[in-house]
Amino acid sequence: MTTGQVGPAAGTDGVALKIGIIASRFNPEITESLLSGSLRTLSEQGVRRDAIWVFRTPGAFEIPGLAKQVWRRHHFDALICLGAVIRGETPHFHYICTEVSRGIGQLSLELGVPVLFGILTTDSLAQAQARSGEKVNKGAEAAMAAIEMARTYQKISLPSG
């Protein structure tokens, strides 16, 4: 039995991948920047624009449900989930973060494709802005991870020779 590296060596080239993005409309200043970062990165890595489908939800809570329906109908190579949940004065933040995290994690196990968690969960708007800007953009990072993981899934599904 041989073992080899499965990771970056599996490829970060997005050519011929079909990617679904589920993006929340809530906190639009942040989510639009995350989406722009994702789209820019996917394009830079060779994913064709017509192979990237963007779906919108009202808020982060709805992301896992829509992600599941989107995958059932379109069978993407990877799904990228983008949103921003910023702590407020009530426990609402904890409920939303917990359920969105649980839902996305469950989907990644259930669907058999990479489901990337690009949901910012921050204590303040300033923290969210710092993670969705030009220098640091968690949407761009999620896109790179989506490509890498899609290639890794493809590599491990090939028959060994």
HELIX and SHEET records of a PDB file:
HELIX    1   1 PRO A    8  ALA A   10  5                                   3    
HELIX    2   2 PRO A   28  GLU A   44  1                                  17    
HELIX    3   3 ARG A   49  ALA A   51  5                                   3    
HELIX    4   4 ILE A   63  HIS A   74  1                                  12    
HELIX    5   5 HIS A   92  LEU A  111  1                                  20    
HELIX    6   6 LEU A  125  ALA A  130  1                                   6    
HELIX    7   7 LYS A  138  SER A  157  1                                  20    
SHEET    1   A 4 ILE A  52  THR A  57  0                                        
SHEET    2   A 4 ILE A  19  SER A  24  1                                        
SHEET    3   A 4 ALA A  78  ILE A  86  1                                        
SHEET    4   A 4 VAL A 115  THR A 122  1                                        
END                                                                             
